[in-house]
Amino acid sequence: MIRLKKILIPTDLSEYARHVLPYAVEFARSYDAKIYLVHVVDAHWAGPVASAEFPGMVENQIEANKESAQTTMGQIRAELVDTEVETQVLVGAPHVEIVRFARSEDIDLITLATHGRTGLAHALIGSVAEKIVQMAPCPVLTIKHPEHEFVLP
């Protein structure tokens, strides 16, 4: 029997990421599971050179990004009625922090959006979703946009 008690929704707060919500919420309601909505402020650009050249500026930008993310996540959380939701804003490399969070919280399912980048964009940027699928300690449901309409029987 499949038991889903903890569902992780990593989000980059984009419109693509919002398309995951109906799927995750339906699983949460069906299994009486808790949703963990997580955003990672990508700090890979804030390396030692940036910190040395612009002291304080990097930390201020990261803090501003965290505050903005918390506000947006609060709005998303308000949309998820009748579902237990915990929000978390982390800082670091998105795929690393998401996998680390999934392990530490003993997550049962990760639901995430794919942006569908191909070619040069995929080669240069890489796919956070692909890295999560490869490294995750649990099953991962990826939702491609535009997805099929979600219809209840």
C-alpha positions in Angstrom: 0.0 0.0 0.0 1.3 3.5 -0.9 1.3 5.9 2.1 1.8 9.5 1.3 2.0 11.6 4.5 4.4 14.3 3.4 4.4 15.9 0.0 7.0 18.4 -1.1 6.3 21.1 -3.6 9.5 22.9 -4.6 8.6 26.1 -6.3 10.5 28.8 -8.2 7.4 31.0 -7.8 6.8 31.0 -11.6 3.6 30.5 -13.4 4.9 27.0 -14.4 5.3 26.0 -10.8 1.7 26.9 -10.0 0.5 24.2 -12.3 1.7 21.6 -9.8 -0.6 22.8 -7.1 -3.8 20.9 -8.2 -2.0 17.6 -8.4 -0.2 18.0 -5.1 -3.4 19.2 -3.3 -5.4 16.3 -4.7 -2.8 13.8 -3.5 -2.7 15.5 -0.1 -6.4 15.4 0.3 -6.7 11.8 -0.9 -4.0 10.6 1.5 -4.6 13.1 4.3 -1.0 14.3 3.8 0.8 17.5 4.7 2.2 19.7 2.0 5.6 21.3 2.3 5.9 24.3 0.0 9.6 25.2 -0.4 11.4 27.9 -2.3 15.2 28.1 -2.6 16.8 31.5 -3.1 19.5 30.6 -5.6 22.8 31.9 -4.1 25.2 30.4 -6.6 25.9 33.8 -8.0 27.0 35.0 -4.6 30.4 33.5 -4.7 33.5 34.7 -2.8 34.4 37.2 -5.5 31.1 38.9 -5.3 31.2 38.9 -1.5 34.7 40.4 -1.5 34.0 43.0 -4.1 30.6 44.1 -2.7 30.6 43.5 1.0 27.1 43.5 2.5 25.4 43.9 -0.9 25.2 40.1 -1.5 23.7 39.5 2.0 21.2 42.3 1.5 20.1 41.0 -1.9 19.7 37.5 -0.5 17.6 38.8 2.4 15.5 40.9 0.0 14.9 37.8 -2.1 13.9 35.7 0.9 11.4 38.4 2.1 9.9 38.6 -1.4 9.6 34.8 -1.6 8.0 34.5 1.8 5.3 37.1 0.8 4.6 35.2 -2.4 4.5 31.9 -0.6 2.1 33.2 1.9 -0.2 34.1 -0.9 0.1 30.6 -2.4 -0.5 29.1 1.0 -3.7 31.1 1.4 -5.0 29.5 -1.9 -4.5 26.0 -0.5 -7.6 25.8 1.7 -8.5 22.6 3.6 -4.9 21.4 3.3 -2.2 21.4 5.9 0.7 23.4 4.5 4.1 24.4 5.8 6.2 26.9 3.9 10.0 27.2 4.0 12.4 29.5 2.2 16.0 28.2 1.9 19.2 29.6 0.5 21.6 27.7 -1.7 21.7 25.7 -4.9 18.1 24.8 -5.6 18.5 21.1 -6.4 20.8 20.5 -3.5 18.6 22.2 -0.9 15.5 20.5 -2.2 17.0 17.0 -2.0 18.5 17.8 1.4 15.1 19.0 2.7 13.3 15.9 1.3 15.8 13.7 3.2 15.7 15.6 6.4 11.9 15.8 6.5 11.4 12.2 5.3 9.3 13.3 2.3 7.1 10.7 0.6 6.6 12.4 -2.8 8.0 15.4 -4.5 5.8 17.2 -7.1 7.5 19.7 -9.3 7.1 21.6 -12.5 9.4 21.3 -15.5 10.0 24.4 -17.7 10.7 22.3 -20.8 13.9 24.0 -21.7 15.8 22.2 -24.6 18.9 22.7 -26.6 21.3 25.4 -25.6 19.2 26.8 -22.7 19.1 23.3 -21.2 22.8 22.8 -21.7 23.7 26.1 -20.2 21.2 26.3 -17.4 20.7 22.7 -16.7 17.5 21.2 -15.3 16.8 21.6 -11.7 14.0 19.1 -12.1 16.3 16.6 -13.8 18.8 16.8 -11.0 16.1 16.4 -8.4 14.7 13.3 -10.1 18.2 11.8 -10.2 19.1 12.6 -6.5 15.7 12.4 -4.7 15.3 9.9 -1.9 11.6 9.4 -2.9 9.4 9.3 -6.0 9.1 12.5 -8.0 6.1 13.6 -10.0 7.0 16.1 -12.7 4.3 18.2 -14.3 5.0 19.6 -17.7 3.2 22.7 -18.8 0.8 22.8 -20.4 -0.5 19.7 -18.7 -3.6 17.6 -19.3 -6.6 19.0 -17.7 -7.0 17.6 -14.1 -10.4 16.0 -13.9 -11.8 14.1 -10.9 -13.9 11.0 -11.7 
